Amino acid sequence: MKKEPLNRYADIINLPHHTSHVHSKMSRHNRAAQFAPFAALTGFDATITESTRQTACFQEVDDDDAAQINSCLQLIMESIKEKPFICVTYFVPDTQKEGGSYVTAQGNVNRIDTWFHQLYLTDGLMIPIATIRTIKIYSNTK
C-alpha cells in the first residue's frame, strides 16, 4: 500500500539532527568551497592577461643621442672616484614575450666596465650600456 505524500516522512521528521562523533564540524568557509565554481580551463585567465600585456620595442638611438650618451659616459669615467649621481633610462627585455620596457633609474655610479660594456650603480644595479636611451649627470654630492 502506498503512503500519502504528506505522511511519507512522518516517522523521521521529528528525529534529532545527526552529528558525527568521529568528524569535527566543517567550517562555513570550507563548506562553501565545495560549491565554488569549477574552472575547467586552468591557467586560461593568466594566459589571456599575459597576451594582452603591452610591451615596447627597443629603439636604436640616433647619432646625436649616441654622442650625448658617450659624452656623459666619458664625464662619468673622468669623475668615477666621486661616484657621480645620474639618472638613466634604459631598455629591459621582457622575459615572457618579445619586446620589453624602458625603465628609469637614479643613483651613484660605482664603476663602468669597459670590457663587458656595463654600468654599475652603488645599489648593485647593472645596466648594459647598449640599452641606455638617455643619461643625465646631476651632482657628485647626492
C-alpha positions in Angstrom: 0.0 0.0 0.0 1.3 3.4 -0.9 1.8 6.1 1.7 0.4 9.5 1.1 2.9 12.2 0.1 2.5 14.3 3.2 2.9 11.3 5.6 5.8 9.7 3.7 8.5 11.0 6.2 6.3 11.2 9.3 8.4 8.5 11.0 11.7 10.5 10.7 10.6 14.1 10.5 10.9 14.9 14.2 14.1 12.9 14.9 17.1 15.0 16.2 19.8 16.1 13.6 22.6 13.6 13.3 26.1 14.9 14.5 29.2 12.8 13.9 31.3 11.7 16.8 34.3 11.0 14.5 34.5 14.1 12.3 34.5 17.7 13.5 32.0 20.2 12.2 33.1 21.7 8.9 33.6 25.5 8.9 31.3 27.7 6.7 34.3 28.6 4.6 35.2 25.0 3.8 31.6 24.1 3.2 31.1 27.0 0.8 34.3 25.9 -1.0 32.6 22.7 -2.0 30.1 24.7 -4.1 32.7 27.1 -5.7 32.6 27.4 -9.5 34.8 24.9 -11.4 37.5 26.3 -13.6 37.7 23.9 -16.5 40.5 25.7 -18.2 43.2 26.1 -15.6 45.5 29.0 -16.3 43.3 30.4 -19.1 42.8 33.7 -17.3 46.5 34.1 -16.8 47.2 33.4 -20.4 44.7 35.9 -21.6 46.1 38.5 -19.2 49.7 37.8 -20.4 48.7 38.1 -24.1 47.0 41.5 -23.6 50.0 42.9 -21.6 51.7 45.6 -23.7 55.5 45.7 -24.4 57.6 48.3 -26.1 60.1 47.7 -28.9 63.7 48.5 -28.5 64.6 51.8 -30.3 68.0 52.3 -31.6 69.5 55.7 -30.6 70.3 58.2 -33.3 73.7 59.7 -33.8 73.0 62.8 -31.7 71.7 60.8 -28.8 74.6 58.3 -29.1 77.1 61.2 -29.0 75.4 62.6 -25.9 75.5 59.2 -24.1 79.1 58.7 -25.0 79.9 62.2 -23.7 78.2 61.6 -20.4 79.9 58.2 -20.0 83.3 59.9 -20.6 82.5 62.5 -18.0 81.4 59.8 -15.6 84.7 57.9 -16.2 86.7 61.0 -15.5 85.0 61.6 -12.2 84.4 58.0 -11.2 86.1 58.4 -7.8 83.5 60.9 -6.8 80.7 58.4 -7.7 78.6 60.9 -9.7 74.8 60.9 -9.3 73.0 60.1 -12.6 69.5 59.5 -14.0 69.5 56.9 -16.7 66.7 55.5 -18.9 67.4 52.1 -20.4 65.6 49.1 -22.0 64.8 46.0 -20.1 63.8 43.0 -22.3 60.7 41.1 -21.3 61.2 37.6 -20.1 57.8 36.3 -21.3 57.5 37.7 -24.8 59.1 39.8 -27.5 59.8 43.4 -26.6 60.3 44.9 -23.1 60.0 48.3 -21.3 62.0 51.4 -20.7 63.0 51.9 -17.1 64.4 55.0 -15.4 66.9 54.6 -12.5 68.8 57.1 -10.4 71.8 56.5 -8.3 75.5 57.0 -7.8 77.8 55.3 -10.3 80.1 52.7 -8.8 82.1 51.8 -11.9 81.9 51.3 -15.7 83.1 48.0 -17.0 84.6 48.8 -20.5 85.3 45.1 -21.2 81.7 43.9 -20.7 80.1 47.3 -21.5 78.2 47.6 -18.2 77.4 50.5 -16.0 77.2 49.6 -12.2 75.4 51.8 -9.6 76.3 51.7 -5.9 73.0 50.0 -5.1 74.1 47.0 -7.2 72.1 47.7 -10.3 73.9 46.7 -13.5 72.9 48.4 -16.8 74.1 47.2 -20.2 75.5 50.3 -21.9 74.0 49.3 -25.3 70.5 49.5 -23.8 70.8 53.1 -22.5 68.4 55.6 -24.1 69.2 58.7 -22.1 71.6 59.6 -19.3 72.0 62.7 -17.3 74.6 63.6 -14.7 73.4 65.7 -11.8 75.8 66.2 -8.9 78.5 64.4 -7.1 77.1 65.2 -3.7 73.8 63.3 -3.7 
